[in-house]
């Protein structure tokens, strides 16, 4: 199953298991410390139910499992696992993130899994399906939590369709769970469900200054309500958005702890979701702390394109695989702080990737003037975001992500600039830095 976090791989694996022959089900939703740890979990399941004649093993992000664990999983799928003088067949169900590197899997395991793949697109491209998904989730969750069968108004369901659900099914399920618990068996009206969706949506920026305008305002005192204030508001909104969604999962887990303790299957699922939410917040805060520690840049003459390559490699696999470079020369030199620019380009690529369809790419070229040119193989969200940034002074509603703001700030700190330009009808982001031929001021 190919899809990002929360896209439904666990739910699909449970459905496949329940509609098949195997009786036992074991899921692995984090990195195994070793093959022995994984084997112990399977044997514990067999000991708890000696009648099991076949098992399903679900492994999330299988490409990240250590090679020794991958080898053992492959062997089990071939030979089964030895237990009580017999071999118990194992059916393997696995999930990988979008854009994962096939080379991270053992070749034999990669070929075995490629015999049947299921694509799990994010909810942001399946909005027409959200009403049906929401109702199915509501029925399932109410049954698991032993709540009365819910009655949900059409207006409440429509309210759920107004969000793009960056947390996919996990986030949608968390919002519906909170709505069901708050309703206590009563009819769920528009307000009772939508207020949870709006609480996350309200954390999104509504009045944002694009980086180029923020740069212009940096050299003069800020006026009340001016660009610097709007930039601060946007930063606060982005922080709230990035932290609020994972916290919904954690809060839901805490509020339903008593019910979860009595349901091993549901408990295991929420433990995995909570761990993932904590990891997401931890990684996000680590990025912010690293950004905050950057001081005056230590300028050196370095290869711009090699630094770009390092920045791309520093991203996670699903981002890394969606960036294509076109004939960049390693001879293009510029003056910058290598660590700061690597962080900036990494953030820029990650921020732009969030705005394009799953099957699209970020293309990076080098202009005749020596600028890095970032554009997309498809239109959609990236073009809309760049256009709204250009129109910002007119409509005052340009959404600009924290990734792109951090990138722009570090690029400017190193004496460069990032700007949006239109080339043959396409909007692009161009990054320029002082190079050795033009002097340290970039002119």
HELIX and SHEET records of a PDB file:
HELIX    1   1 UNK A    9  UNK A   18  1                                  10    
HELIX    2   2 UNK A   35  UNK A   48  1                                  14    
HELIX    3   3 UNK A   62  UNK A   64  5                                   3    
HELIX    4   4 UNK A   67  UNK A   79  1                                  13    
HELIX    5   5 UNK A  102  UNK A  104  5                                   3    
HELIX    6   6 UNK A  107  UNK A  113  1                                   7    
HELIX    7   7 UNK A  123  UNK A  125  5                                   3    
HELIX    8   8 UNK A  127  UNK A  129  5                                   3    
HELIX    9   9 UNK A  130  UNK A  144  1                                  15    
HELIX   10  10 UNK A  154  UNK A  160  1                                   7    
HELIX   11  11 UNK A  168  UNK A  183  1                                  16    
HELIX   12  12 UNK A  190  UNK A  201  1                                  12    
HELIX   13  13 UNK A  211  UNK A  217  1                                   7    
HELIX   14  14 UNK A  227  UNK A  255  1                                  29    
HELIX   15  15 UNK A  257  UNK A  261  1                                   5    
HELIX   16  16 UNK A  264  UNK A  292  1                                  29    
HELIX   17  17 UNK A  304  UNK A  314  1                                  11    
HELIX   18  18 UNK A  317  UNK A  320  1                                   4    
HELIX   19  19 UNK A  338  UNK A  353  1                                  16    
HELIX   20  20 UNK A  381  UNK A  390  1                                  10    
HELIX   21  21 UNK A  392  UNK A  395  1                                   4    
HELIX   22  22 UNK A  402  UNK A  413  1                                  12    
SHEET    1   A 4 UNK A  24  UNK A  28  0                                        
SHEET    2   A 4 UNK A  54  UNK A  59  1                                        
SHEET    3   A 4 UNK A  86  UNK A  94  1                                        
SHEET    4   A 4 UNK A  81  UNK A  83 -1                                        
SHEET    1   B 2 UNK A 300  UNK A 303  0                                        
SHEET    2   B 2 UNK A 333  UNK A 336 -1                                        
SHEET    1   C 5 UNK A 323  UNK A 325  0                                        
SHEET    2   C 5 UNK A 362  UNK A 366  1                                        
SHEET    3   C 5 UNK A 372  UNK A 376 -1                                        
SHEET    4   C 5 UNK A 426  UNK A 432 -1                                        
SHEET    5   C 5 UNK A 417  UNK A 423 -1                                        
END                                                                             
